[in-house]
Each structure stands twice: as C-alpha cells, then as structure tokens.
Amino acid sequence: MKEEDYYCCERWAGSFERRLTLPSGVDADKVKATFKNGIPEVRLPKVDKAKGKRSRSRPSETCQTAGGVSPPAVFGGRMARTEKRILSLGELPEGARARLHRFQGGREFLGRMAALGFSVGASLHLLQNTGRGPVIVLIRDTRVALGRGEASKVLVEQEEGEDGDSYP
Amino acid sequence: METPTREGRTITVALAGQPNVGKSTVFNLLTGLSQHVGNWPGKTIEQKMGVHHHHRNGEDLATRIVDLPGTYSLTANSLEERIARDYIIKEHPDVVVMIADAAALERNLYLLAEFLFLPVPVVLGLNMTDVAERQEIHVSPRILEAALGVPVVPMVATRNQGVRELVEVVDRVARGAVAYAPSRPEIREDHRAVLEEIRNLLANQVPEPYPAEWVALKLLEGDEEITRMMQERLREGWEAVRAVLTRHEDAMLAVASGRYEWIGRMVRAAVTRPRVGQITLTDRLDRVATHPVWGLLLLLGILGVVFWLTYSLGAPVQELLDRYLVQSGAEWVRGMLAGAPWWLVGMLADGVLAGAGTVITFLPILVIFFGVLGLLEDVGYMARAAFIMDRFMHGIGLHGKSFLPLCLGFGCNVPAVLGARIVDSPNARLLTILLAPLVPCTARMAVVAVVAPIFFGAAAPWVSWGLVGLNLVVLAVLGIVLHRPVLGDEHLAFILEIPLYHLPNLRTIGLSVWHRILAFLKKAGTITLAVSVIVWALSVLPAGGIESSYLVTVGNFLAPLGAWMGLEWRMLVALLTSFVAKENTIATLGILYRTGAEGSSLTGALAGALTPTTALAFLAVQMLFIPCAATVAVIRQETGSWGWTGFSVALLAVISFGAGIVIFQGAALLGLGG
C-alpha cells in the first residue's frame, strides 16, 4: 500500500447492524456475502418459484449483517463477518434449531419465560410449527407449548444445519 | 402423635418444586394417609399438609410436611408463587426440600437460584434420575453438591428410592449438623453496581422478616408486591430508588442471565450428556399426539373410549346400587320404622335416601371416569389435549388449559368448577367456571337415558347425542358472547410445559380420584342432604300429600311459563327438584305421575302424559337448567362472589327456558303438534 500524506483521517470502529424485511422469499443456501475495499456486500438471490418449498415457511425473511465499516481503503479492513437471520419463533420453520436473540415483551412475560428455560443465548429446537395455532419448543430439555402471540415475542437467530449437528 | 425433637419442637419441612417433577409422589410417600387437604388461608389454592414419622436412635420423630404449590419461579406473577415465597419468608420452616427433575436440571435450578436468597436452608431432591439416565444424561450428585454447597439427594420417587436418605439429610440439616454454605447466583456483571446502589438506598429500611438482598433483587425484577411494600415503607426516600429503577427497566434480563450463567457453572462438571439430541419415546408419540389432524382424531378416540368405559362399566353398577341401596333401603326404613311418626319415615325414605342416597349411587360412574382421566393426566397426556384444543378454545375466548376442567364436567360439575383453578388468569378462570355447568354431567345423562327411550325408541341415542351437542353449542356461543365482557382486552398468554410421558403411578392416580370423589361426597353429605330434606318437606307440607303441597303451589305459579314450553306443572316441579341433584328429576316424576294405582309404571304414565315434542322440550330444558345445589355452592366458593353465582344461575335459567320455548313453539309452527 502506498503511503501518502493526508489532511484528515477519521476512523470509526465498532460494529453496526442494518435490518430490513425483504418483500419475497430468499434462497438461504445461495446467500453470499463479500467484503471488498471496506464495502460489505450481501447478495440475497430470490427464490426460484419452482424450488420454493423451503422459503414458503419463512414468509418474512430478515437479513442482518454485522460488521465494521472501515476507514478509506488504504487502511484496509479486517473484521468478522457473520450472517444471521433474526426471526420470531413463529416464523422459524419446524425442525429448525436456533439461539434465543431477544424478547419483545414486558417484564412479566420475561420472568415467566426465564423460569421455563428461555434466556438470551440459549439454544432451542422448534419441534412443531404448523403455521397456525401454538408451537412446541424444546429448550433446556423442556418442551414448552407457546401460543402464536407468545411465539411472536421471542426473536431467535436461526442456526444453519437443520438437523442434529448443533444440539445443545 | 407429634414427638418433639431434642430441641423441643417438631421440624417443619416445606416441599417445593416446579410442576411435573414428581413432587406429589414424594409428598404421598412421606405422608401416606396422614394428609390434610385444605385451602391456603383466604385463597382458593389447595394446601396439603401431612406428618412423616421416622426413627433416629430408637426415638420416634415426627416431621411436619407442608406441600407448597408447584411453581416455576418465585416472582409474584401468580397466586401460587406468592403463596410459596410468603410461606418461606413469614412462616420460616426449618428446611426447604426442593424436588428437581434430573432430566431437565438447568430449568429446575432456576427455581433453586431463587430459593437460595431466602433465609431457610435448602435440600435438593434430585428426582427422576432414571428418566435422565435413559436419555443418557448423567448427573453426579456429589459434584453437583460440591458446586452448589447444598445437600443433594438422588432419588427415583416412583420406585421409592432415595426417600429415606432424603429424610436423614433433612434431619441433619434441621439439627444444624451440616455446614450450609450455598453458592449464590449473581446478577449479570453490568448490573452489579446498580444492585449495590439500590441496596445502599434501602439501607436498614427493609422490614422484618424480608432479607434485604432479596428485596433489592426483587425491586430490580420489577416485582409489584415488593415494589408496593418498599414504596410505603420508604415514603420520600422512595423517589431515589424509583429513579434508579426507571433507568434500569430491563434489569430482569440481567437477573435471568446472571442466574443461567450461574446454572451453567453449576452443571458444567456435574452433568454429562450426549452431544446429539436423542429421539425420545416422547418425540415419537408426540408426532401423532400433537399433530393438528391425527392429534385431534386421537383425542376424540380417547374421549370416546373414556365415555364408553364409564358408561358400560359404571351404569350397570349404578342401577344395581339404585335398586338395592335406595329402593330396598327405603322399604327397609319403612319396615323398621313402622311405628314411627309418618314424617320421620317420609323424610328418611323420600328425602334423605331418594335425594342424597341417589347421588351416592353415581359413585361407581365417577370413580371410573375420574380414574381414567387421572391416568391420562398422570402419564402426561392431558397437556397434549390442552395443546390440541388450544386453537378451538381460543374461538370461545379461552385457551387450552381450560379444557381439562371442562372435561371433568362430563363426570360431575363440582370437580369441574374446582378444576378451573389451573387456569392462570383470574378472568379466564371465572369464564371457565361460568361455562362449566353447561357440560352435561353423568346425572343429567342418566335422566336422558331414562326418558329418551320412552318417546324416541330406536332414535333415542341420536336424540341423546343431539342434546349433548346442543349443550356444547350453547357453551361455545356463550363463550363467544361472554369473553369480551368478562375478559375485556386481556390477552391470554398460552405458555404450557409439555412434560415427558411416563409410566402411571397408581398411588398418585388413586389419591387424585379420592380427592375429587371426596369433594363430591362432602357436597352430597351436606348441601345435597339439606336441600333434599327441604324439598321433601315442601312436597308434603302443609297437608301431608303432594297434590296439595307448597311444591304444587310453586308449580302452579310457574304454569304460565310452562305453557310456553308445553310443560305442565308436574314437569316444572320435577325440574325444580333437579336443583337438589339432577337425577332427582326422575324420582320426582315418579312420585308425581305414579299417582294412585300401585305398580303402574313411570314409563307408561309418562308416555300417556307427554308428546314427543314436549318430551324433547323437557329434556333440552333439563340439560341446560340451573346447576345443582352442590355446583352452585362451589361456584360461590371459587368465585368468592354471590353476584357471579347469581348471574350464573339466572343466565342458565333464561337459556334453558329459552331453549324449551324455541323447541316447543318451533315444532308447533312446523305443525308437529304440541
């Protein structure tokens, strides 16, 4: 890299988050993220209608990229890139494994859920989700049935590898 | 016999634990039949106590065991949780025994994390170690004990293993013979300074007997009860505390994270488990049992078998009891008391035996029904039924948990109303209680079983099912109509643990049947008995014959209303006496229609007096009519309000008469005759 004089150089370190809800389903297998010259780029190919089976169960795919913005290219950029899908428990497909990300609810809800094993960072396995009616979650060796309303208040981060390899 | 210990008093042990961990099995093993079941003072939550006897150095020692309500935590979200923590803090038992499920240890230790801040030593009963082993989850009690600093006793309560060891450890802890130095969880690091700040602000203002540390933690959790208490105590000093709390509204997260971080450290060395999850028997069974389609079919099939068993086994026994206990008993009374005053004979034979006695004949049916339901509950199936029914119950403003109490109603409405206690929200509990009397109980079905064949011949089963259907439709409509006024905008959170299936424990089932039957018998022995005698008196006073009695006066008074339904006064009087007990309808019809000629049958008399249309109207009214005296009494007891009790009775009176009028007038309009 060339060394040049400069008048002012600013650098902001840290991580940022940008979340948006996409209008249509995304083929989770073909998502690509790159980081070139300090610019993170995430490509989310739309799902092929003919192969739409997997995406149907995820009506509101949410994409999140965490990473740092680097100063101008001369400084280079090296940061961890992780890619996560944050969705509510009600949106998580049946059989998926996930990590608890956040609660959307009051203290009373939080207290009741905590006592049943739900805490931020805990691994869970969605045993049943038929798209209607309550769901069944396996968390800390406990099977818990949650109504739709309750399930929508628990945000999780889906883990890849849907079967077996990430059991707590 | 309570023998004082060497210190000169009886040890009191509070038995705690989360639901579905086998706590009641342990309680039953410890106390046997010495149990006393009542209510917690001023609350409609069951309180169980008992005494355990054991020997130490040849000395008989008695330990008082208090069974605390099963709760997942000790926050003040529910009445059960408040009762459990108030008991520990205010009554200060000598030892708390917390029963934990070894197969779900992390979740169970969350409750322990709360107990460790209360000023009573805890002994951990590590139960269901066999279930855990089967899932290849190995828990080392010694390592866990060393980590927790709390005595740990491994147990398999269903096989009576570890109970004696538990008693010995409790005994040692109560005598102070065990060093008790528990490791306590801390709040997540980023909130430690805040907790300290609150503790300093509280200074010495925390009232006895509350532990200051615990109060500070509860304030951060946003516990309403403790917040109110400290607000009143601190007065102007409260403002500073409130300011800190407002800045940290999300502290509950830090508290919960801190607890699970601590739990993680506690189990790290003590628990080994397979890396990959096992497909358990529970998972395999639940593929069917909780499936939206197969699960519903399975539930309907199971209920079908329950009813078939109940009626095919129970009904013949009920008839035998009716013949040999009530009818022969009445004859025996008449024979034995031939010289006694007529009113005494009448009161015993026609009042006590025909009223309260008939109620008792339903015992076999109820024992079978509650036995089968108790079995389904004990193996863990009823949670699946609640899950399956949740989507339907939402339609009527309730959720899955109300399904079990309503289901009990098919046996008898009294345990149905009592069973509504499992519903968390007070408003939803009230709605469940209001709907419960619409579930047709065995006694009402017995009336239908006698009357329907007289008028409908081969079509009688269809008429019977139609009447049951009518009741359930009315129940659903009433739920839809009432849920707004009763519940308001309250959102009913459906959060339900689905326990692992396990082998039934006959002792637990037996005791649950016994307690439900006992509630029924108590009512039969008191309220039903009293009302039986009163109705009998009304039927013979003032002149000694039913034709000129007060009951007839009442019947005549209601005759205009009856005319709308095509029912004559005798039918109305029969309905009124069903208030004593539903099956009394038949007895009353018998007395009123079997006038004069000896040996004339009720069947013949009824067939001559009624048309099929009036019979149908009568049966519909009978099925929907006001609850029996015993049910009304428990509605009053459980709602704690005469207003709601009166509302329930008035509502059902209006609905039942309305249904009668619609059927009779509708048939008349269609030209089916009246």
Boltz contact constraints between the chains, C-beta under 6 A:
constraints:
  - contact:
      token1: [A, 107]
      token2: [B, 222]
      max_distance: 6.0
  - contact:
      token1: [A, 107]
      token2: [B, 252]
      max_distance: 6.0
  - contact:
      token1: [A, 108]
      token2: [B, 77]
      max_distance: 6.0
  - contact:
      token1: [A, 110]
      token2: [B, 252]
      max_distance: 6.0
  - contact:
      token1: [A, 111]
      token2: [B, 75]
      max_distance: 6.0
  - contact:
      token1: [A, 111]
      token2: [B, 252]
      max_distance: 6.0
  - contact:
      token1: [A, 112]
      token2: [B, 77]
      max_distance: 6.0
  - contact:
      token1: [A, 114]
      token2: [B, 256]
      max_distance: 6.0
  - contact:
      token1: [A, 115]
      token2: [B, 72]
      max_distance: 6.0
  - contact:
      token1: [A, 115]
      token2: [B, 73]
      max_distance: 6.0
  - contact:
      token1: [A, 115]
      token2: [B, 110]
      max_distance: 6.0
  - contact:
      token1: [A, 116]
      token2: [B, 72]
      max_distance: 6.0
  - contact:
      token1: [A, 117]
      token2: [B, 107]
      max_distance: 6.0
  - contact:
      token1: [A, 119]
      token2: [B, 256]
      max_distance: 6.0
  - contact:
      token1: [A, 119]
      token2: [B, 260]
      max_distance: 6.0
  - contact:
      token1: [A, 128]
      token2: [B, 290]
      max_distance: 6.0
  - contact:
      token1: [A, 130]
      token2: [B, 292]
      max_distance: 6.0
  - contact:
      token1: [A, 133]
      token2: [B, 391]
      max_distance: 6.0
  - contact:
      token1: [A, 134]
      token2: [B, 390]
      max_distance: 6.0
  - contact:
      token1: [A, 134]
      token2: [B, 494]
      max_distance: 6.0
  - contact:
      token1: [A, 140]
      token2: [B, 106]
      max_distance: 6.0
  - contact:
      token1: [A, 140]
      token2: [B, 107]
      max_distance: 6.0
  - contact:
      token1: [A, 141]
      token2: [B, 103]
      max_distance: 6.0
  - contact:
      token1: [A, 141]
      token2: [B, 104]
      max_distance: 6.0
  - contact:
      token1: [A, 142]
      token2: [B, 104]
      max_distance: 6.0
  - contact:
      token1: [A, 142]
      token2: [B, 107]
      max_distance: 6.0
  - contact:
      token1: [A, 143]
      token2: [B, 498]
      max_distance: 6.0
  - contact:
      token1: [A, 144]
      token2: [B, 497]
      max_distance: 6.0
  - contact:
      token1: [A, 145]
      token2: [B, 387]
      max_distance: 6.0
  - contact:
      token1: [A, 145]
      token2: [B, 496]
      max_distance: 6.0
  - contact:
      token1: [A, 145]
      token2: [B, 498]
      max_distance: 6.0
  - contact:
      token1: [A, 146]
      token2: [B, 495]
      max_distance: 6.0
  - contact:
      token1: [A, 147]
      token2: [B, 494]
      max_distance: 6.0
  - contact:
      token1: [A, 150]
      token2: [B, 493]
      max_distance: 6.0
  - contact:
      token1: [A, 150]
      token2: [B, 495]
      max_distance: 6.0
  - contact:
      token1: [A, 164]
      token2: [B, 276]
      max_distance: 6.0
  - contact:
      token1: [A, 167]
      token2: [B, 276]
      max_distance: 6.0
  - contact:
      token1: [A, 167]
      token2: [B, 277]
      max_distance: 6.0
